């Protein structure tokens, strides 16, 4: 019986020792598989393919080095235009600061509106066809640039029409915060003059020669063309300035500069002295 127990213990110990090499082999195989998998995954990562894009800023000639696996030169060109050239997209209409200009715009209204629409359609097409880098930031800037152009078109179109018929300003949603001027332009002469005087007083406080602004108002108030003078001021300096403030185009700030520079691996700049 004693010999049986000893034999049993000996066999048990022998079997336990045999299991260890198997476990080690499994661990080694698993470790080897993980290493091989990692190596294969690393080989899938494409090395950067360097490209060069030359561009100008205000004082500098720049050579930008970029990864062609991420962007094309055409996309960088489009993004450059969006940032440096289309930042202040503006539509052209005659400036109206004098009575003669007001009368001329009224006479040429249809031609001015036709030219304005043509100008808008050209710039709209330019923005729509612009190929830019496909990042959320720059796609949003492109969208904002188009919205700003659309708002400017609507505003200038409305302004030209309002010089002849101020009632077109009524129910314009995009200039809802300019109601005081819209109301004055569509009220009786007394109410119009009251708001006109208030506007001129506000203008005088922002001018380096406030008395000149007041004297100009008094002179125009006593003119036989006082209503046209009032319409001119209330549309251009009242409603026009107010509506311009509501045009929320993209902000060209340090963040935009940083976002543009981040498209490049590095930039070599040759700059003139300011």
HELIX and SHEET records of a PDB file:
HELIX    1   1 UNK A    2  UNK A   44  1                                  43    
HELIX    2   2 UNK A   73  UNK A   80  1                                   8    
HELIX    3   3 UNK A   81  UNK A   85  3                                   5    
HELIX    4   4 UNK A   99  UNK A  107  1                                   9    
HELIX    5   5 UNK A  109  UNK A  128  1                                  20    
HELIX    6   6 UNK A  136  UNK A  162  1                                  27    
HELIX    7   7 UNK A  166  UNK A  169  5                                   4    
HELIX    8   8 UNK A  173  UNK A  178  5                                   6    
HELIX    9   9 UNK A  179  UNK A  185  1                                   7    
HELIX   10  10 UNK A  189  UNK A  205  1                                  17    
HELIX   11  11 UNK A  210  UNK A  221  1                                  12    
HELIX   12  12 UNK A  226  UNK A  233  1                                   8    
HELIX   13  13 UNK A  234  UNK A  240  3                                   7    
HELIX   14  14 UNK A  241  UNK A  245  1                                   5    
HELIX   15  15 UNK A  254  UNK A  261  1                                   8    
SHEET    1   A 3 UNK A  50  UNK A  56  0                                        
SHEET    2   A 3 UNK A  60  UNK A  67 -1                                        
SHEET    3   A 3 UNK A 266  UNK A 271 -1                                        
END                                                                             
